[in-house]
């Protein structure tokens, strides 16, 4: 007879399909021969970045998360800032190429204006889209992760709860100056904030809840290292310490068999996730251990934490 744990493992959660609208602020620069900004500056192709990110998230969730880009809008304009300012070709290129030219402050983009001008809300409310991604450039003023709609909450950026929408939705901000690693990085911070909300706290030291146990790292929680967090792998000694060769004992692999947690530890260091892109590989290793089993834990929270990231409208603030 199969144990309750074995039955839980054999059961499979239905994949979650996230339909995405992409707004790509990538102006055509006439003085650069009509090239898009990312081409003129020799930055990354946003479509290639999106493809790599979608593939990585499907891989680390073992196919549970299917990010489906349903519509892509290349926008030939400079996004408006909170005070009404917009860069133009000349002023932005001066900031990037003239070291004496200062970027505009305040930096923040006008999210309510963007949502209204792009007619995003009606398409979110209709169910056509589940979330919005914004690709942009340095000094565009976009957050890594924001939220709009009724009872919107903090996921590492602006909270736009006054936006006239009947549906709450996430807005991811990605830069085509950066890489896929930074896209996953933004999503990791989003995840941290969803989980902090669900568990009610996130404090260093001896872990008191499952989220703190998962995210513990040796420097702040000696003897309790788990999988770590976005900035701190289990063996980290400083922010962004993805390539640290130091070896520590970590219970990271016990999360592969969640909800069975036996506390077994193994040595981990940078070779555990590997290089040369240590950040991208660490964050993929981190997400691959995020619980994704069916059922409900003894504390009333879902065994599948991915639901809190991509189906947050289905749960209250404590994850029930």
C-alpha positions as CSV (number, residue, x, y, z in Angstrom):
1,X,0.0,0.0,0.0
2,X,1.3,3.4,-0.9
3,X,2.0,5.9,1.9
4,X,0.2,9.2,2.1
5,X,3.4,10.9,1.0
6,X,3.7,8.6,-2.0
7,X,0.2,9.3,-3.0
8,X,0.8,13.0,-2.7
9,X,3.9,12.7,-4.9
10,X,2.1,10.6,-7.5
11,X,-0.7,13.2,-7.8
12,X,0.0,16.0,-10.2
13,X,-1.2,19.5,-10.1
14,X,-2.7,20.8,-13.3
15,X,-0.3,23.3,-15.0
16,X,-1.0,27.0,-14.5
17,X,-1.1,28.9,-17.8
18,X,-0.3,32.6,-17.4
19,X,-1.4,34.7,-20.4
20,X,0.9,37.6,-20.7
21,X,0.6,41.0,-22.4
22,X,4.1,42.5,-23.2
23,X,4.6,46.2,-23.6
24,X,8.1,46.8,-25.1
25,X,9.2,50.4,-24.8
26,X,11.8,50.3,-27.6
27,X,11.8,53.6,-29.5
28,X,13.1,53.9,-33.0
29,X,16.2,56.2,-32.9
30,X,16.2,58.2,-36.2
31,X,19.8,59.4,-35.7
32,X,21.0,55.8,-35.4
33,X,19.6,54.9,-38.8
34,X,16.1,54.0,-37.6
35,X,17.3,51.3,-35.3
36,X,15.4,50.3,-32.2
37,X,16.9,51.5,-29.0
38,X,18.1,48.1,-28.0
39,X,19.9,47.7,-31.4
40,X,21.4,51.2,-31.3
41,X,22.9,50.6,-27.8
42,X,23.9,47.0,-28.6
43,X,21.7,45.7,-25.8
44,X,19.8,42.4,-25.8
45,X,17.0,41.5,-28.1
46,X,13.9,41.6,-25.8
47,X,12.2,38.8,-27.7
48,X,15.2,36.5,-27.1
49,X,15.2,37.4,-23.5
50,X,11.5,36.6,-23.2
51,X,12.1,33.3,-24.9
52,X,14.9,32.3,-22.5
53,X,12.9,33.4,-19.5
54,X,9.8,31.5,-20.4
55,X,11.9,28.4,-21.1
56,X,13.8,28.7,-17.7
57,X,10.6,29.1,-15.7
58,X,9.0,26.1,-17.3
59,X,12.1,24.1,-16.6
60,X,12.4,25.0,-12.9
61,X,8.7,24.5,-12.3
62,X,8.9,21.1,-14.1
63,X,6.3,22.3,-16.5
64,X,3.8,23.5,-13.9
65,X,4.2,27.2,-14.9
66,X,3.4,27.9,-18.6
67,X,4.1,31.6,-19.4
68,X,2.2,32.3,-22.6
69,X,3.0,35.5,-24.3
70,X,-0.4,36.2,-25.9
71,X,0.3,39.7,-27.3
72,X,3.5,41.7,-27.9
73,X,3.4,45.4,-28.4
74,X,6.5,47.3,-29.6
75,X,5.9,50.8,-28.5
76,X,7.7,53.6,-30.4
77,X,7.6,56.1,-27.6
78,X,9.3,57.1,-24.4
79,X,7.3,56.3,-21.3
80,X,5.9,59.2,-19.3
81,X,7.3,59.8,-15.8
82,X,5.3,60.8,-12.8
83,X,5.9,64.5,-13.3
84,X,5.0,64.3,-17.0
85,X,8.6,64.3,-18.3
86,X,9.5,62.1,-21.2
87,X,12.9,61.5,-22.7
88,X,13.4,62.0,-26.4
89,X,16.1,60.5,-28.6
90,X,18.6,63.3,-28.0
91,X,18.1,63.7,-24.3
92,X,18.3,59.9,-23.5
93,X,21.3,59.3,-25.7
94,X,23.0,62.2,-24.0
95,X,22.4,60.6,-20.6
96,X,23.8,57.3,-21.8
97,X,26.8,58.7,-23.7
98,X,27.7,62.0,-22.1
99,X,29.1,61.4,-18.6
100,X,28.2,65.0,-17.6
101,X,24.5,64.6,-18.5
102,X,22.3,63.7,-15.5
103,X,19.3,61.4,-15.7
104,X,15.9,62.9,-15.0
105,X,14.6,62.9,-11.4
106,X,12.1,61.9,-10.1
107,X,12.7,58.7,-12.0
108,X,9.5,56.8,-11.5
109,X,7.3,55.9,-14.5
110,X,3.6,56.9,-14.5
111,X,2.0,53.5,-14.2
112,X,-1.7,54.6,-14.1
113,X,-1.1,56.6,-17.3
114,X,0.6,53.6,-19.0
115,X,-2.2,51.3,-18.1
116,X,-4.8,53.7,-19.3
117,X,-3.1,54.7,-22.5
118,X,-2.4,51.1,-23.4
119,X,-6.0,50.1,-22.4
120,X,-4.6,47.3,-20.2
121,X,-7.3,47.1,-17.6
122,X,-10.3,46.1,-19.7
123,X,-8.2,43.3,-21.2
124,X,-7.2,42.1,-17.7
125,X,-10.8,42.2,-16.5
126,X,-12.0,40.2,-19.5
127,X,-9.6,37.4,-18.7
128,X,-7.6,37.9,-22.0
129,X,-4.5,38.5,-20.0
130,X,-3.3,37.4,-16.5
131,X,-0.3,39.7,-16.1
132,X,1.7,42.4,-17.8
133,X,5.4,42.5,-18.6
134,X,7.1,45.8,-19.4
135,X,10.4,45.8,-21.2
136,X,12.3,49.0,-21.1
137,X,15.8,50.6,-20.6
138,X,17.9,52.1,-17.9
139,X,16.3,55.2,-16.3
140,X,12.9,54.3,-17.6
141,X,11.5,54.3,-14.0
142,X,9.9,50.9,-14.1
143,X,9.7,48.6,-11.1
144,X,11.0,45.1,-11.0
145,X,7.6,43.9,-9.9
146,X,4.5,45.9,-9.2
147,X,0.8,45.3,-8.7
148,X,-2.4,47.1,-9.7
149,X,-6.1,46.7,-8.9
150,X,-8.3,46.3,-5.8
151,X,-6.4,45.4,-2.6
152,X,-3.1,45.3,-4.5
153,X,-0.1,44.5,-2.3
154,X,3.6,44.9,-2.3
155,X,5.6,42.5,-4.4
156,X,8.8,44.6,-4.7
157,X,7.5,47.7,-6.4
158,X,4.6,50.1,-6.7
159,X,1.2,49.3,-5.3
160,X,-1.5,50.8,-7.6
161,X,-4.7,49.9,-5.7
162,X,-6.5,53.0,-7.0
163,X,-6.3,51.9,-10.6
164,X,-10.0,51.4,-11.6
165,X,-9.9,47.6,-12.1
166,X,-12.1,44.8,-10.9
167,X,-9.1,42.5,-11.1
168,X,-5.8,42.5,-9.3
169,X,-2.8,41.8,-11.5
170,X,1.0,41.8,-11.4
171,X,3.3,44.0,-13.6
172,X,6.8,42.7,-14.2
173,X,9.5,45.1,-15.2
174,X,12.4,43.8,-17.4
175,X,15.4,45.6,-18.9
176,X,16.8,44.6,-22.3
177,X,20.1,46.1,-21.1
178,X,20.3,43.1,-18.8
179,X,19.9,39.3,-19.2
180,X,17.6,36.4,-18.4
181,X,19.4,36.1,-15.0
182,X,18.0,39.5,-14.0
183,X,14.6,38.6,-15.2
184,X,14.6,35.5,-12.9
185,X,16.1,37.7,-10.2
186,X,13.0,40.1,-10.4
187,X,10.7,37.1,-10.2
188,X,12.6,35.7,-7.2
189,X,12.0,39.0,-5.3
190,X,8.4,38.9,-6.3
191,X,8.3,35.3,-4.8
192,X,9.9,36.4,-1.6
193,X,7.3,39.1,-1.1
194,X,4.4,36.8,-1.8
195,X,5.8,34.3,0.7
196,X,6.5,36.9,3.4
197,X,2.8,38.0,3.1
198,X,1.5,34.4,3.2
199,X,3.6,33.4,6.3
200,X,3.2,36.8,8.1
201,X,6.9,37.3,8.7
202,X,10.4,36.8,7.3
203,X,13.1,37.3,9.9
204,X,16.7,36.2,10.0
205,X,17.9,33.9,12.7
206,X,16.4,30.6,13.8
207,X,13.5,29.8,11.4
208,X,10.1,29.7,12.9
209,X,8.0,28.9,9.8
210,X,8.4,26.9,6.6
211,X,9.2,30.0,4.5
212,X,12.0,31.0,6.8
213,X,13.3,27.5,6.9
214,X,13.3,27.4,3.1
215,X,15.1,30.7,2.7
216,X,17.6,30.4,5.5
217,X,21.3,30.9,4.7
218,X,24.3,30.1,6.9
219,X,25.5,33.6,7.6
220,X,22.3,34.8,9.2
221,X,21.0,31.4,10.4
222,X,24.0,29.4,11.5
223,X,23.3,25.7,11.4
224,X,20.0,26.2,9.7
225,X,21.0,26.9,6.0
226,X,18.2,26.0,3.6
227,X,17.9,27.0,-0.1
228,X,18.8,30.7,0.6
229,X,17.1,33.8,-1.0
230,X,17.5,35.9,-4.0
231,X,20.6,37.8,-2.9
232,X,22.1,35.2,-0.6
233,X,22.7,31.5,-1.5
234,X,23.1,29.2,1.4
235,X,26.9,29.8,1.5
236,X,26.8,33.6,0.8
237,X,28.8,36.1,2.8
238,X,27.5,39.2,1.1
239,X,24.8,40.4,-1.4
240,X,24.9,38.8,-4.8
241,X,27.4,36.2,-3.7
242,X,26.5,33.6,-6.3
243,X,30.1,32.6,-7.1
244,X,31.4,32.0,-3.6
245,X,33.5,28.8,-3.4
246,X,32.9,28.5,0.4
247,X,31.3,25.2,1.4
248,X,28.5,25.0,4.0
249,X,26.1,22.3,5.1
250,X,22.6,22.9,3.7
251,X,19.2,21.2,3.9
252,X,18.3,22.6,0.4
253,X,17.7,19.2,-1.1
254,X,15.0,18.2,1.5
255,X,12.7,20.6,-0.3
256,X,12.8,18.4,-3.4
257,X,10.6,15.9,-1.3
258,X,8.4,18.5,0.3
259,X,6.1,18.1,2.3
260,X,8.4,15.4,3.8
261,X,11.2,17.3,5.4
262,X,13.8,15.1,7.1
263,X,16.4,17.8,7.8
264,X,19.2,15.9,6.0
265,X,22.1,18.2,5.0
266,X,24.6,18.2,2.2
267,X,27.6,20.3,1.4
268,X,26.9,23.1,-1.1
269,X,29.0,25.8,-2.8
270,X,29.0,27.5,-6.1
271,X,29.7,24.2,-7.9
272,X,26.4,22.9,-6.7
273,X,24.6,25.2,-9.2
274,X,27.6,25.8,-11.5
275,X,28.8,28.6,-13.7
276,X,29.7,30.5,-15.7
277,X,26.5,32.4,-15.2
278,X,26.4,31.7,-11.4
279,X,23.5,34.1,-10.8
280,X,21.2,32.5,-13.4
281,X,22.1,29.0,-12.4
282,X,21.7,29.6,-8.7
283,X,18.2,31.2,-9.1
284,X,17.2,28.2,-11.3
285,X,18.5,25.9,-8.6
286,X,16.5,28.0,-6.0
287,X,13.3,27.9,-8.0
288,X,13.6,24.2,-8.7
289,X,13.2,23.6,-4.9
290,X,10.2,25.8,-4.4
291,X,7.4,23.4,-3.2
292,X,5.0,22.3,-5.9
293,X,3.1,19.4,-4.4
294,X,-0.7,19.1,-4.2
295,X,-2.6,19.3,-1.0
296,X,-2.6,21.5,2.1
297,X,-0.1,21.6,4.9
298,X,-0.9,21.3,8.6
299,X,-0.8,25.1,8.9
300,X,-3.5,25.5,6.3
301,X,-1.3,26.7,3.5
302,X,-0.9,25.2,0.1
303,X,1.9,22.6,-0.5
304,X,2.3,24.2,-3.9
305,X,3.8,27.7,-3.3
306,X,3.7,28.5,-7.0
307,X,0.0,29.1,-6.6
308,X,0.8,32.1,-4.4
309,X,2.9,33.7,-7.2
310,X,0.6,33.1,-10.2
311,X,-2.8,32.5,-8.6
312,X,-2.7,35.0,-5.8
313,X,-6.2,36.2,-6.4
314,X,-7.5,32.7,-5.3
315,X,-6.1,33.1,-1.7
316,X,-6.4,35.4,1.2
317,X,-3.4,37.3,2.8
318,X,-2.5,34.3,4.9
319,X,-2.5,31.9,1.9
320,X,-5.8,30.1,2.7
